[in-house]
Amino acid sequence: MTREKFLQTWSELRDRAIAYLEGFGKEIDPLGHKDFWVVDDDYDLYLLQVEIMSLDLLQPAVIYGLRDLLRDYPDFAMTVAVVAPHGITWPRMGITLFEGQIIDGLKRGSLPLPYQEIQYKGSRPD
């Protein structure tokens, strides 16, 4: 894939991920309050990096939808990193999505109780 085609495809996937997450009533704002952020540097990788600040975005339906976005982009993967609220320290954790798979790297013991029970059907541990 040429660099031009890569950038076009990466940007399209990024735009679709943002629109999908905004569809849940979540906002993206790089300078202030935000529920999520989609990294806007491609780093020459076939990877889209999503950071979530709103734990509601860990719901299985949301993660399945992000996974399904990748069907149209078989060369790409996506990471969904959980960002701790200000003043709270959590270990690095998240979810990796690629080739229809969910790699679950959540450290549930660090999450608030309602989120410790979330499971992703067909996922495998990190």
Order of alpha helices (4+ residues) and beta strands (2+ residues): alpha-beta-beta-alpha-beta-beta-beta-alpha-beta
